[in-house]
Every structure is written in C-alpha cells, then in structure tokens.
C-alpha cells in the first residue's frame, strides 16, 4: 500500500511539474515576442534614419532582406516617399 501512495503522490507532483513548465514556457515565449517586436521597431527606425542619411533603398533591401515593397511601406510610414 505504501508503494501505491508513493506512486500516486509522485504522479500528482509530476502533473504539477507539467503546469509549472507550461507557465514558464508561456512566459519565455511572451518575452521573446516582446523582444522581437522591440527589435522590429528599432529596425524600422534605423531604416528610416538610413534613408534620411542618404542610403539607397536598394542597399536597405540588401541589408534587411525585406522586399522592395516592404521597404517602401516602412519608409512611407516614417515619412519618406519612395525615390
């Protein structure tokens, strides 16, 4: 009977571990998404700054890997019209 009680207790603890791991994973994912969003915002600002400093859109496309239309869209949002 002691083995049964120990097994049941171990199982309940393992189940709690799953919930704890899920909560920790969700927190890590949320933090990673927030970091990605902040980096994306910084990238877009840097693209606008580079364009204002005279960098050609072609160069911005090469550096970022974004499509021409995406770069144009970001620059327009930053107040820069396409060349």
Rosetta constraint file for C-alpha pairs under 8 A:
AtomPair CA 1 CA 5 HARMONIC 6.38 0.50
AtomPair CA 2 CA 6 HARMONIC 6.08 0.50
AtomPair CA 3 CA 7 HARMONIC 5.98 0.50
AtomPair CA 4 CA 8 HARMONIC 6.10 0.50
AtomPair CA 5 CA 9 HARMONIC 6.08 0.50
AtomPair CA 6 CA 10 HARMONIC 6.01 0.50
AtomPair CA 7 CA 11 HARMONIC 6.09 0.50
AtomPair CA 8 CA 12 HARMONIC 6.27 0.50
AtomPair CA 9 CA 13 HARMONIC 6.26 0.50
AtomPair CA 10 CA 14 HARMONIC 6.14 0.50
AtomPair CA 11 CA 15 HARMONIC 6.21 0.50
AtomPair CA 12 CA 16 HARMONIC 6.32 0.50
AtomPair CA 13 CA 17 HARMONIC 6.24 0.50
AtomPair CA 14 CA 18 HARMONIC 6.52 0.50
AtomPair CA 15 CA 19 HARMONIC 6.74 0.50
AtomPair CA 16 CA 20 HARMONIC 6.20 0.50
AtomPair CA 17 CA 21 HARMONIC 6.01 0.50
AtomPair CA 18 CA 22 HARMONIC 6.12 0.50
AtomPair CA 19 CA 23 HARMONIC 6.23 0.50
AtomPair CA 20 CA 24 HARMONIC 6.25 0.50
AtomPair CA 21 CA 25 HARMONIC 6.04 0.50
AtomPair CA 22 CA 26 HARMONIC 6.09 0.50
AtomPair CA 23 CA 27 HARMONIC 6.23 0.50
AtomPair CA 24 CA 28 HARMONIC 6.27 0.50
AtomPair CA 25 CA 29 HARMONIC 6.12 0.50
AtomPair CA 26 CA 30 HARMONIC 6.07 0.50
AtomPair CA 27 CA 31 HARMONIC 6.16 0.50
AtomPair CA 28 CA 32 HARMONIC 6.09 0.50
AtomPair CA 29 CA 33 HARMONIC 6.12 0.50
AtomPair CA 30 CA 34 HARMONIC 6.21 0.50
AtomPair CA 31 CA 35 HARMONIC 6.16 0.50
AtomPair CA 32 CA 36 HARMONIC 6.11 0.50
AtomPair CA 33 CA 37 HARMONIC 6.14 0.50
AtomPair CA 34 CA 38 HARMONIC 6.21 0.50
AtomPair CA 35 CA 39 HARMONIC 6.12 0.50
AtomPair CA 36 CA 40 HARMONIC 6.03 0.50
AtomPair CA 37 CA 41 HARMONIC 6.20 0.50
AtomPair CA 38 CA 42 HARMONIC 6.23 0.50
AtomPair CA 39 CA 43 HARMONIC 6.01 0.50
AtomPair CA 40 CA 44 HARMONIC 6.19 0.50
AtomPair CA 41 CA 45 HARMONIC 6.27 0.50
AtomPair CA 42 CA 46 HARMONIC 6.09 0.50
AtomPair CA 43 CA 47 HARMONIC 6.12 0.50
AtomPair CA 44 CA 48 HARMONIC 6.35 0.50
AtomPair CA 44 CA 74 HARMONIC 6.55 0.50
AtomPair CA 44 CA 75 HARMONIC 7.95 0.50
AtomPair CA 45 CA 49 HARMONIC 6.16 0.50
AtomPair CA 45 CA 78 HARMONIC 7.64 0.50
AtomPair CA 46 CA 50 HARMONIC 5.98 0.50
AtomPair CA 47 CA 51 HARMONIC 6.19 0.50
AtomPair CA 47 CA 60 HARMONIC 6.79 0.50
AtomPair CA 47 CA 74 HARMONIC 7.99 0.50
AtomPair CA 47 CA 75 HARMONIC 7.25 0.50
AtomPair CA 48 CA 52 HARMONIC 6.16 0.50
AtomPair CA 48 CA 74 HARMONIC 7.69 0.50
AtomPair CA 48 CA 75 HARMONIC 5.66 0.50
AtomPair CA 48 CA 78 HARMONIC 6.03 0.50
AtomPair CA 48 CA 80 HARMONIC 7.43 0.50
AtomPair CA 49 CA 53 HARMONIC 6.15 0.50
AtomPair CA 50 CA 54 HARMONIC 6.42 0.50
AtomPair CA 50 CA 55 HARMONIC 5.39 0.50
AtomPair CA 50 CA 60 HARMONIC 7.84 0.50
AtomPair CA 51 CA 55 HARMONIC 4.85 0.50
AtomPair CA 51 CA 56 HARMONIC 6.48 0.50
AtomPair CA 51 CA 57 HARMONIC 6.99 0.50
AtomPair CA 51 CA 60 HARMONIC 7.91 0.50
AtomPair CA 51 CA 75 HARMONIC 7.81 0.50
AtomPair CA 51 CA 80 HARMONIC 7.89 0.50
AtomPair CA 52 CA 80 HARMONIC 7.84 0.50
AtomPair CA 55 CA 59 HARMONIC 6.61 0.50
AtomPair CA 55 CA 60 HARMONIC 7.08 0.50
AtomPair CA 56 CA 60 HARMONIC 6.54 0.50
AtomPair CA 57 CA 61 HARMONIC 6.10 0.50
AtomPair CA 57 CA 68 HARMONIC 7.71 0.50
AtomPair CA 57 CA 71 HARMONIC 7.29 0.50
AtomPair CA 57 CA 72 HARMONIC 7.90 0.50
AtomPair CA 58 CA 62 HARMONIC 6.30 0.50
AtomPair CA 58 CA 68 HARMONIC 7.68 0.50
AtomPair CA 59 CA 63 HARMONIC 6.16 0.50
AtomPair CA 60 CA 64 HARMONIC 5.99 0.50
AtomPair CA 60 CA 71 HARMONIC 7.47 0.50
AtomPair CA 61 CA 65 HARMONIC 5.47 0.50
AtomPair CA 61 CA 66 HARMONIC 5.43 0.50
AtomPair CA 61 CA 67 HARMONIC 6.36 0.50
AtomPair CA 61 CA 68 HARMONIC 6.27 0.50
AtomPair CA 61 CA 71 HARMONIC 6.65 0.50
AtomPair CA 62 CA 66 HARMONIC 7.63 0.50
AtomPair CA 66 CA 70 HARMONIC 6.02 0.50
AtomPair CA 66 CA 71 HARMONIC 6.27 0.50
AtomPair CA 67 CA 71 HARMONIC 6.28 0.50
AtomPair CA 68 CA 72 HARMONIC 6.19 0.50
AtomPair CA 69 CA 73 HARMONIC 6.09 0.50
AtomPair CA 70 CA 74 HARMONIC 6.22 0.50
AtomPair CA 71 CA 75 HARMONIC 6.08 0.50
AtomPair CA 72 CA 76 HARMONIC 5.98 0.50
AtomPair CA 72 CA 81 HARMONIC 7.64 0.50
AtomPair CA 72 CA 82 HARMONIC 6.05 0.50
AtomPair CA 73 CA 77 HARMONIC 6.22 0.50
AtomPair CA 74 CA 78 HARMONIC 6.32 0.50
AtomPair CA 75 CA 79 HARMONIC 6.35 0.50
AtomPair CA 75 CA 80 HARMONIC 5.12 0.50
AtomPair CA 75 CA 81 HARMONIC 6.84 0.50
AtomPair CA 75 CA 82 HARMONIC 7.50 0.50
AtomPair CA 76 CA 80 HARMONIC 4.83 0.50
AtomPair CA 76 CA 81 HARMONIC 5.36 0.50
AtomPair CA 76 CA 82 HARMONIC 7.22 0.50
